[in-house]
Amino acid sequence: MKQWTLPAIGLVLFLGLAAFARADDPGYFLSWQQKKQLMGLGRIQDASGTWYDVWICPGYAPPGRYAKDHFFAAGRDFREYFEANKYHMLKEGSSACFDWALKECGLGFTVKGIPRAWGRHFTVAHERTQQRVFGWWLAYPWAFMEASVETAFRGALGAAGTVGGIGCGLAVVPAWHALDSAVVGTWNLGVNTIALPAAGIAWNTVVAPPLALVGQKPAESRVDGFWVTVVESGRTPGDRPPTAAELDLLAQWGALLLRETQPFAQERQEIDRQEKEQQEEYYRAMEAARAEAQKRRERLHDQESEKIREIAATNECARTIAQEHPDLRYDWRWHQELTQRLRRQGLSNEETEQALDILRTHEDSATPAAVPIRPKTDPVRRGAEVLGESADDVIEETFK
């Protein structure tokens, strides 16, 4: 017991000195007023009016205000069940699901999409038959296979989308609107109104008394910006809401300023309107000029191509290339060698670049490009391709 006697006596004397410190004590420890501020608000005010916020000390008042605010928030959440807006949103959500299920999937994708698919495939078959292309007698059976595959795809996917959309409109959307306010309100009531404030009050009960008892008077020189932060000098802490009289006074001042500055607001709106009109006119002129320039470039390119075709039809060099070197075209791999040979023709650097640009732009000027050979196909492979094309249509029709 003797080994604990001296430390216990020292602790009692120390706590006694701290407890009997006067409210206006200019010494080391907090005054009684500051102890009360730390316990209640989690903040301390010095003699100059500067407030210091202690991060790890929540106080008793802020958790209480937090619980009060979220208690009323929970009330607002549960009150939504007695307001028309919730049921209006439910109606809009279900209507959107029904529209998507019946108009987009049922009517657009399935009922209208299947006849369009048959018409598209049989139109191609008719064109092939009219041209008497090789194997034309197989065009209609092939079109029948393609249309049948797409019909099965559109029918299955359209039916699934229709059933899913109707199910969402009848069950998912009503269930969501039936539960969302209750879940949020229960969270606000159970967690934000009870659990979190209780935890804050319990922690404040543990940490605030020792800090208030032995904590030293605050000073800006000892503020680290982490544990302790200066709130604002010479003012009450921001946690205190303004009184009704203060809010009335602020509202009167705002209304007065609104009336007195109305001419400036009107002039500002007029300036904004004129600026917007000028910008729109400028953008329209720029877009028109850009479109006109693009059309002129395209016409010039077509005329240039026509001229090159005329030259190729009567030129011996072009005839030689077409007959003996049908695959001869510009390629970046022999850019340097071609540049050197153009310069040997007596062309300047600028003329050489222009000639290279013509060869790049009109690469088939002497030898028309060959029609690419399509990969071999069969009914199974073509059916898979039709499914892919139909899937592209689904994506386009859904997100257009």
HELIX and SHEET records of a PDB file:
HELIX    1   1 LYS A    2  ALA A   19  1                                  18    
HELIX    2   2 TRP A   32  LEU A   41  1                                  10    
HELIX    3   3 ALA A   61  ARG A   79  1                                  19    
HELIX    4   4 GLU A   80  PHE A   82  5                                   3    
HELIX    5   5 ALA A   84  ASP A   99  1                                  16    
HELIX    6   6 TRP A  100  LYS A  112  3                                  13    
HELIX    7   7 GLY A  113  GLN A  131  1                                  19    
HELIX    8   8 TRP A  136  LEU A  138  5                                   3    
HELIX    9   9 ALA A  139  GLY A  167  1                                  29    
HELIX   10  10 CYS A  168  VAL A  172  3                                   5    
HELIX   11  11 VAL A  173  TRP A  187  1                                  15    
HELIX   12  12 ASN A  188  ALA A  195  3                                   8    
HELIX   13  13 LEU A  196  VAL A  214  1                                  19    
HELIX   14  14 GLU A  220  ARG A  222  5                                   3    
HELIX   15  15 ALA A  244  GLU A  260  1                                  17    
HELIX   16  16 GLN A  262  THR A  314  1                                  53    
HELIX   17  17 GLU A  316  GLU A  324  1                                   9    
HELIX   18  18 TRP A  332  TRP A  334  5                                   3    
HELIX   19  19 HIS A  335  ARG A  344  1                                  10    
HELIX   20  20 ASN A  349  THR A  361  1                                  13    
HELIX   21  21 PRO A  379  PHE A  399  1                                  21    
SHEET    1   A 3 ARG A  43  GLN A  45  0                                        
SHEET    2   A 3 TRP A  51  VAL A  54 -1                                        
SHEET    3   A 3 VAL A 228  VAL A 230 -1                                        
END                                                                             
